[in-house]
Amino acid sequence: MKKLTMVLLCAVAAHGAWAQSVTAEEMMMLDDMRAKYKAAGKELSPEDEARILQRVRAIKALVPGGGGQPMVAPALAQPASPVVAPPAAVAAVSESDLRQRLRGVQQHDRAVGEVVFLKDGITFDGQRFADPEGRTSRFVVDAQRGRVAYTVGAGERVAVKLANLQAPTEAVTLGHVVRQPNQWVFTSVTGKTLAGELFFPLTDGVLVLRDSVGFRYVAGDGVQQINIPTGWYPTPLQRGNISTTGWLLLEKDTAEERKSPLGALIGLGKIVGLADASDYALLNVTTGKMVPININSSGKNTYAYSQCRRKNALVNVCDQSVSYESTFQPDGSPNPTHYFWRADWMATSNGPVLIAKEGSMGAQVNAWDLQTGKKVTLLERTLGVGPMNARVLPDGRMQLSAQMGFGREVVEDVAAELQKRPDLMAEAKPAN
């Protein structure tokens, strides 16, 4: 009793004028309240008891002759939930306050050169990026500004950060994401909450997707809704930057196709190039426009996925498919048939551009001007083009390099080639 009285006195002292001795009558009243709260499955903290004691004393002071009246606790038929402060990580700040914090990241903006994705991180211009708080993952890079979004930490709850590659110690925490049994739940430092089956950091916020709808949170601004066309779903890996380009990669739901008696023949036809293999497409998240990409989904390394749950008859959502493990071979080299290495889209000084290695053997490397829809062939090799890498140079040009047999070929300015080469889309249109 003495120890409990001292704890209560300390709590009461924090409230100023009520720092005085607790009478025996008051202690009896508090004991009664504790019992009633416990019966209701709740527990009172010393701060809650001090707050209630203040209220009781204030009521008693207002009642005429209250000094001689027995101490009575406030009505507790429906005990009020104790006041619990939100975790510090999600303590609400305004969007304008967050916008102000992000200016510290923006002041270091500078274009970077080559960005290399590793199984356990990234490098830029030969330098390794790291966060002092812990292991980083889920990288998205804006090479023109030198910004990177990522998660840091281990376990089910990790921080989502935005930083400049040049100044990782000045990273800004946008919020935290928690892995629950069937979904990801992101809570921003401004109090916004988004939930879905797929989660992506962005270089201006985050994106959460579920079924046929997505929600994009822009830090310092708010939330917008994205609608996914019927028959498609977002890929677990997004190599392009959705924030800077406005385009999202989708994969076709081929469940009905596989159920067909001819499903095996259709799949074989895609592999040998006798059937349309456009199992992927880019979606403009603002206009809803789609750009089909001739890549077969059978090239995915599905055996590397784990912790999967059934989404519908033939489509699974796999927790581990959001890591880069599924895009690499056991020896650590990239899996060349995986869509992650075959399609990339970037914001250039001439607008967003898509580059994709199309065809059954990746025989053609094509480029799209995503603003006009023009499509051209940049490289072609019957036996297939080897590993390719695109990057935006400091002057805003997109450069492409790819392995062509025993040599390597470089396209110095993709936008210039898009202007002067024939439009494949125009050639595909039937003549009048």
C-alpha positions as CSV (number, residue, x, y, z in Angstrom):
1,M,0.0,0.0,0.0
2,K,2.8,2.4,0.9
3,K,4.6,1.7,-2.4
4,L,1.4,2.2,-4.4
5,T,0.7,5.5,-2.6
6,M,4.1,6.8,-3.5
7,V,3.7,5.8,-7.2
8,L,0.3,7.6,-7.2
9,L,1.8,10.7,-5.5
10,C,4.5,10.9,-8.2
11,A,1.9,10.7,-10.9
12,V,-0.2,13.2,-9.2
13,A,2.8,15.5,-8.7
14,A,3.1,15.7,-12.5
15,H,-0.3,17.4,-12.5
16,G,0.7,20.4,-10.4
17,A,-1.8,21.5,-7.7
18,W,-3.0,18.0,-6.9
19,A,0.4,16.9,-5.5
20,Q,-0.8,16.3,-1.9
21,S,-1.4,13.3,0.4
22,V,-3.8,10.6,-0.7
23,T,-6.3,10.0,2.0
24,A,-7.4,6.5,3.2
25,E,-10.9,7.2,1.8
26,E,-9.4,8.1,-1.6
27,M,-7.3,4.9,-1.6
28,M,-10.4,2.8,-0.9
29,M,-12.2,4.5,-3.8
30,L,-9.2,3.8,-6.1
31,D,-9.1,0.2,-4.9
32,D,-12.8,-0.2,-5.8
33,M,-12.1,1.4,-9.3
34,R,-9.2,-1.0,-10.0
35,A,-11.4,-4.0,-9.2
36,K,-14.2,-2.7,-11.5
37,Y,-11.7,-2.0,-14.4
38,K,-10.1,-5.4,-13.9
39,A,-13.5,-7.1,-14.2
40,A,-14.0,-5.2,-17.5
41,G,-10.7,-6.5,-18.8
42,K,-8.9,-3.2,-18.4
43,E,-6.0,-1.9,-16.3
44,L,-5.5,1.5,-14.8
45,S,-2.0,3.1,-15.0
46,P,-0.8,5.5,-12.2
47,E,-1.4,8.4,-14.7
48,D,-5.0,7.3,-15.2
49,E,-5.6,7.1,-11.4
50,A,-4.2,10.6,-10.9
51,R,-6.4,12.0,-13.6
52,I,-9.5,10.3,-12.1
53,L,-8.6,11.5,-8.6
54,Q,-8.4,15.0,-9.9
55,R,-11.9,14.7,-11.4
56,V,-13.3,13.3,-8.1
57,R,-11.8,16.0,-6.0
58,A,-13.0,18.7,-8.4
59,I,-16.6,17.3,-8.3
60,K,-16.4,17.1,-4.5
61,A,-15.3,20.7,-4.3
62,L,-18.3,21.8,-6.3
63,V,-20.8,20.0,-4.1
64,P,-22.1,22.1,-1.1
65,G,-20.9,20.5,2.1
66,G,-18.9,18.1,0.0
67,G,-16.3,17.9,2.7
68,G,-18.4,15.6,4.8
69,Q,-19.7,13.5,1.9
70,P,-18.3,10.1,1.3
71,M,-15.9,9.8,-1.7
72,V,-17.7,8.3,-4.7
73,A,-16.0,7.3,-7.9
74,P,-17.4,8.5,-11.3
75,A,-19.9,6.3,-13.0
76,L,-18.2,3.2,-14.2
77,A,-21.0,1.1,-15.7
78,Q,-19.0,1.4,-19.0
79,P,-15.4,1.9,-18.0
80,A,-13.6,4.3,-20.2
81,S,-10.5,3.0,-22.0
82,P,-7.3,4.3,-20.4
83,V,-5.7,7.1,-22.5
84,V,-2.8,5.5,-24.4
85,A,-0.3,7.7,-26.2
86,P,0.4,6.7,-29.8
87,P,3.8,5.1,-30.5
88,A,6.5,7.7,-31.1
89,A,7.1,6.3,-34.6
90,V,3.6,7.2,-35.7
91,A,3.0,10.4,-33.7
92,A,0.9,12.6,-35.9
93,V,2.6,15.5,-37.6
94,S,1.0,17.6,-40.3
95,E,1.6,17.1,-44.0
96,S,3.1,20.5,-44.2
97,D,5.6,19.6,-41.4
98,L,6.6,16.5,-43.2
99,R,7.0,18.5,-46.4
100,Q,9.4,20.8,-44.5
101,R,11.4,17.8,-43.3
102,L,11.8,16.5,-46.9
103,R,13.5,19.8,-47.9
104,G,16.5,18.5,-46.2
105,V,16.6,15.5,-48.6
106,Q,15.9,17.7,-51.6
107,Q,18.8,20.1,-50.9
108,H,21.2,17.2,-51.8
109,D,19.6,16.5,-55.1
110,R,22.1,15.5,-57.8
111,A,22.0,13.0,-60.6
112,V,23.8,9.8,-60.1
113,G,25.2,7.4,-62.7
114,E,24.9,3.6,-62.7
115,V,22.7,2.0,-60.0
116,V,23.3,-1.7,-59.5
117,F,20.7,-3.9,-57.6
118,L,22.3,-6.6,-55.4
119,K,20.7,-9.4,-53.5
120,D,21.2,-7.5,-50.3
121,G,21.3,-3.8,-51.3
122,I,22.3,-1.4,-54.0
123,T,25.4,0.5,-55.2
124,F,25.5,3.8,-57.1
125,D,28.5,5.0,-59.1
126,G,30.5,2.3,-57.4
127,Q,29.5,3.3,-53.9
128,R,27.5,1.1,-51.5
129,F,24.3,2.7,-50.0
130,A,23.6,1.9,-46.3
131,D,21.5,3.2,-43.5
132,P,23.1,3.5,-40.0
133,E,20.0,2.2,-38.3
134,G,20.0,-1.3,-39.8
135,R,19.6,-3.6,-42.8
136,T,17.9,-2.0,-45.8
137,S,15.7,-3.5,-48.5
138,R,13.0,-2.7,-51.1
139,F,14.9,0.0,-52.9
140,V,13.4,2.4,-55.4
141,V,15.7,5.0,-57.0
142,D,15.2,8.3,-58.7
143,A,18.6,8.6,-60.4
144,Q,18.0,12.1,-61.8
145,R,17.7,13.5,-58.3
146,G,19.8,11.0,-56.5
147,R,16.9,10.0,-54.2
148,V,16.1,6.6,-52.8
149,A,13.2,5.1,-50.9
150,Y,13.6,1.9,-48.9
151,T,12.7,0.0,-45.8
152,V,15.0,-0.4,-42.8
153,G,14.9,-2.8,-39.9
154,A,14.1,-6.5,-39.2
155,G,10.9,-8.2,-38.1
156,E,7.3,-7.6,-38.8
157,R,7.5,-3.8,-38.3
158,V,10.0,-1.8,-40.3
159,A,10.5,1.9,-41.0
160,V,9.9,3.4,-44.5
161,K,12.5,6.1,-45.3
162,L,13.3,8.6,-48.0
163,A,16.9,9.7,-48.4
164,N,19.4,11.2,-50.8
165,L,22.1,8.7,-51.9
166,Q,24.6,11.4,-51.1
167,A,23.5,11.9,-47.5
168,P,22.0,8.7,-46.1
169,T,22.4,9.9,-42.5
170,E,19.8,12.7,-43.2
171,A,17.1,10.2,-44.2
172,V,13.5,11.1,-43.4
173,T,11.1,8.5,-41.9
174,L,7.8,8.5,-43.7
175,G,6.1,6.0,-41.5
176,H,6.2,2.3,-40.6
177,V,4.8,-0.8,-42.3
178,V,3.6,-3.9,-40.4
179,R,3.3,-7.4,-41.9
180,Q,0.0,-9.0,-40.9
181,P,-1.2,-12.5,-41.8
182,N,-3.0,-11.4,-45.0
183,Q,-1.8,-7.8,-45.7
184,W,0.6,-5.0,-45.2
185,V,-0.5,-2.1,-43.1
186,F,1.4,1.2,-43.6
187,T,0.9,4.1,-41.1
188,S,2.5,7.4,-42.0
189,V,4.0,9.8,-39.5
190,T,1.1,12.1,-40.4
191,G,-1.5,9.5,-39.3
192,K,-2.6,8.1,-42.7
193,T,-3.2,4.4,-42.8
194,L,-3.1,2.2,-45.9
195,A,-3.6,-1.6,-46.1
196,G,-3.2,-4.1,-49.0
197,E,-1.6,-7.3,-50.2
198,L,1.4,-5.6,-52.0
199,F,3.5,-2.7,-50.6
200,F,6.0,-0.5,-52.4
201,P,8.1,2.4,-51.2
202,L,8.1,5.3,-53.6
203,T,10.6,8.2,-53.9
204,D,7.7,10.5,-52.8
205,G,5.7,8.2,-50.6
206,V,4.3,4.7,-50.7
207,L,2.0,2.5,-52.8
208,V,-0.3,-0.2,-51.4
209,L,-2.3,-2.5,-53.7
210,R,-5.0,-5.1,-53.2
211,D,-7.2,-6.9,-55.8
212,S,-8.3,-4.3,-58.3
213,V,-7.5,-1.1,-56.4
214,G,-4.5,0.7,-55.1
215,F,-3.8,3.6,-52.8
216,R,-0.8,5.9,-53.3
217,Y,0.3,8.1,-50.4
218,V,2.4,11.2,-51.4
219,A,4.3,12.5,-48.4
220,G,3.4,16.0,-47.6
221,D,0.2,15.8,-49.7
222,G,-2.2,13.0,-49.2
223,V,-3.8,9.8,-50.6
224,Q,-5.1,9.0,-54.1
225,Q,-6.8,5.9,-55.5
226,I,-5.6,3.8,-58.4
227,N,-7.9,1.4,-60.2
228,I,-6.5,-1.8,-61.7
229,P,-8.2,-3.2,-64.9
230,T,-10.1,-6.4,-64.7
231,G,-7.9,-9.4,-65.6
232,W,-4.7,-7.9,-64.4
233,Y,-2.8,-7.5,-61.2
234,P,0.3,-5.6,-60.1
235,T,3.6,-7.5,-60.2
236,P,5.3,-8.0,-56.8
237,L,8.5,-6.3,-58.3
238,Q,8.5,-2.9,-59.9
239,R,11.9,-2.0,-61.5
240,G,10.7,1.4,-62.8
241,N,10.0,4.4,-60.6
242,I,6.3,4.9,-60.3
243,S,6.7,8.3,-58.7
244,T,8.7,9.9,-61.5
245,T,7.1,8.1,-64.5
246,G,3.5,7.6,-63.4
247,W,3.5,4.0,-64.8
248,L,2.9,0.7,-63.0
249,L,3.8,-2.8,-64.2
250,L,0.9,-5.3,-64.4
251,E,0.8,-9.0,-65.0
252,K,-2.1,-10.7,-66.8
253,D,-4.3,-13.2,-64.8
254,T,-4.0,-16.3,-67.0
255,A,-6.1,-18.5,-64.8
256,E,-8.8,-19.0,-67.4
257,E,-6.2,-19.6,-70.1
258,R,-4.5,-22.3,-68.1
259,K,-7.8,-24.0,-67.3
260,S,-8.6,-24.3,-71.1
261,P,-8.0,-27.8,-72.7
262,L,-5.7,-25.9,-75.1
263,G,-3.8,-24.2,-72.2
264,A,-0.6,-26.3,-72.7
265,L,-0.6,-25.6,-76.4
266,I,-1.1,-21.9,-75.8
267,G,1.8,-21.9,-73.3
268,L,4.0,-23.7,-75.8
269,G,3.0,-21.3,-78.6
270,K,4.1,-18.4,-76.4
271,I,7.5,-20.0,-75.8
272,V,8.2,-20.6,-79.4
273,G,6.8,-17.3,-80.6
274,L,3.6,-18.6,-82.3
275,A,1.2,-17.1,-79.9
276,D,0.9,-13.6,-78.3
277,A,2.9,-13.6,-75.1
278,S,1.9,-10.2,-73.9
279,D,1.5,-11.3,-70.3
280,Y,2.7,-7.9,-69.0
281,A,1.7,-4.3,-69.5
282,L,2.4,-0.9,-68.2
283,L,-0.5,1.1,-66.7
284,N,-0.6,4.9,-66.5
285,V,-1.9,5.4,-62.9
286,T,-3.5,8.7,-63.9
287,T,-5.1,8.1,-67.3
288,G,-5.6,4.3,-67.1
289,K,-3.8,3.9,-70.5
290,M,-2.1,0.5,-71.0
291,V,1.0,-0.5,-73.0
292,P,1.3,-4.2,-73.6
293,I,4.7,-5.9,-73.4
294,N,5.5,-9.1,-75.3
295,I,7.0,-11.0,-72.4
296,N,5.9,-14.5,-71.3
297,S,5.2,-14.9,-67.6
298,S,6.6,-18.4,-67.6
299,G,10.0,-16.9,-67.3
300,K,9.6,-16.1,-63.6
301,N,11.5,-18.1,-61.1
302,T,8.4,-19.3,-59.2
303,Y,10.3,-22.0,-57.3
304,A,12.1,-19.3,-55.4
305,Y,8.8,-18.0,-53.9
306,S,7.8,-18.9,-50.4
307,Q,5.1,-18.2,-47.8
308,C,2.4,-18.1,-50.5
309,R,-1.3,-17.8,-50.0
310,R,-4.0,-18.5,-52.6
311,K,-5.6,-15.4,-54.1
312,N,-7.9,-17.2,-56.5
313,A,-8.0,-20.5,-58.4
314,L,-4.5,-20.3,-59.9
315,V,-2.9,-17.1,-58.6
316,N,-0.9,-16.9,-55.4
317,V,0.5,-13.9,-53.5
318,C,3.8,-14.8,-52.0
319,D,5.4,-12.8,-49.2
320,Q,9.0,-13.6,-50.3
321,S,8.3,-12.7,-53.9
322,V,8.8,-9.0,-53.0
323,S,12.5,-9.5,-52.3
324,Y,15.1,-9.7,-55.1
325,E,15.9,-13.3,-54.4
326,S,13.4,-14.5,-57.0
327,T,15.2,-12.6,-59.7
328,F,18.6,-14.2,-59.2
329,Q,20.1,-17.5,-60.0
330,P,21.5,-19.7,-57.2
331,D,25.0,-18.5,-58.1
332,G,23.9,-14.9,-57.6
333,S,23.7,-13.9,-61.2
334,P,20.5,-12.3,-62.6
335,N,17.9,-14.7,-64.0
336,P,17.6,-13.4,-67.6
337,T,14.1,-14.7,-68.2
338,H,12.6,-12.9,-65.3
339,Y,10.4,-9.8,-66.1
340,F,12.4,-7.7,-63.6
341,W,15.4,-7.8,-66.0
342,R,13.4,-7.6,-69.2
343,A,11.4,-4.4,-68.7
344,D,12.6,-1.0,-67.3
345,W,11.0,2.4,-67.5
346,M,12.5,5.8,-66.5
347,A,11.8,9.5,-66.5
348,T,14.1,11.3,-69.0
349,S,14.5,14.9,-70.2
350,N,12.2,13.9,-73.0
351,G,9.5,12.3,-70.8
352,P,9.0,8.7,-69.6
353,V,10.6,5.9,-71.7
354,L,10.1,2.1,-71.5
355,I,12.7,-0.3,-72.7
356,A,11.8,-4.0,-72.9
357,K,13.5,-7.2,-74.2
358,E,10.6,-8.8,-76.1
359,G,10.0,-12.1,-77.8
360,S,10.3,-15.7,-76.8
361,M,14.1,-15.6,-76.6
362,G,14.4,-11.9,-75.9
363,A,15.6,-11.4,-79.5
364,Q,14.5,-7.7,-79.7
365,V,15.2,-4.8,-77.4
366,N,12.4,-2.2,-78.0
367,A,11.8,1.3,-76.7
368,W,8.5,3.2,-76.2
369,D,7.9,6.9,-75.9
370,L,5.3,6.6,-73.2
371,Q,3.9,10.1,-74.0
372,T,3.3,9.6,-77.7
373,G,3.1,5.8,-77.8
374,K,5.8,5.4,-80.5
375,K,7.7,2.2,-80.4
376,V,11.1,1.4,-82.1
377,T,13.5,-1.5,-82.2
378,L,16.9,-0.6,-80.7
379,L,18.8,-3.9,-80.8
380,E,18.0,-7.3,-82.4
381,R,19.8,-10.7,-82.3
382,T,18.2,-14.0,-83.4
383,L,19.8,-16.0,-80.6
384,G,18.6,-13.5,-78.0
385,V,20.1,-10.3,-76.6
386,G,22.0,-10.8,-73.4
387,P,21.8,-8.9,-70.1
388,M,20.9,-5.2,-70.6
389,N,21.1,-2.2,-68.5
390,A,19.6,1.3,-68.9
391,R,20.4,4.4,-67.0
392,V,19.7,8.1,-67.2
393,L,22.8,10.3,-67.5
394,P,23.2,13.6,-65.6
395,D,22.2,15.5,-68.7
396,G,18.8,13.7,-68.9
397,R,19.7,11.3,-71.7
398,M,18.8,7.6,-71.4
399,Q,21.7,5.3,-72.3
400,L,21.3,1.6,-73.0
401,S,24.0,-1.1,-73.0
402,A,23.4,-4.8,-73.8
403,Q,25.4,-8.0,-74.3
404,M,25.3,-9.0,-78.0
405,G,27.1,-12.4,-78.3
406,F,30.7,-11.9,-77.3
407,G,30.5,-8.1,-77.5
408,R,28.6,-5.4,-75.8
409,E,26.6,-2.7,-77.7
410,V,25.7,0.8,-76.4
411,V,22.9,3.1,-77.5
412,E,24.0,6.5,-76.3
413,D,20.7,8.4,-76.7
414,V,17.5,6.4,-76.7
415,A,15.3,9.4,-77.2
416,A,17.2,10.4,-80.3
417,E,16.8,6.8,-81.7
418,L,13.1,7.0,-80.8
419,Q,12.8,10.1,-83.1
420,K,14.6,8.8,-86.1
421,R,13.7,5.1,-86.3
422,P,10.5,3.8,-87.8
423,D,7.4,3.4,-85.6
424,L,6.6,-0.3,-85.1
425,M,3.1,0.7,-83.9
426,A,2.4,2.5,-87.2
427,E,3.7,-0.6,-89.1
428,A,1.3,-2.8,-87.2
429,K,-1.8,-0.8,-88.1
430,P,-3.7,-2.3,-91.0
431,A,-3.7,-0.3,-94.2
432,N,-6.9,1.4,-95.2
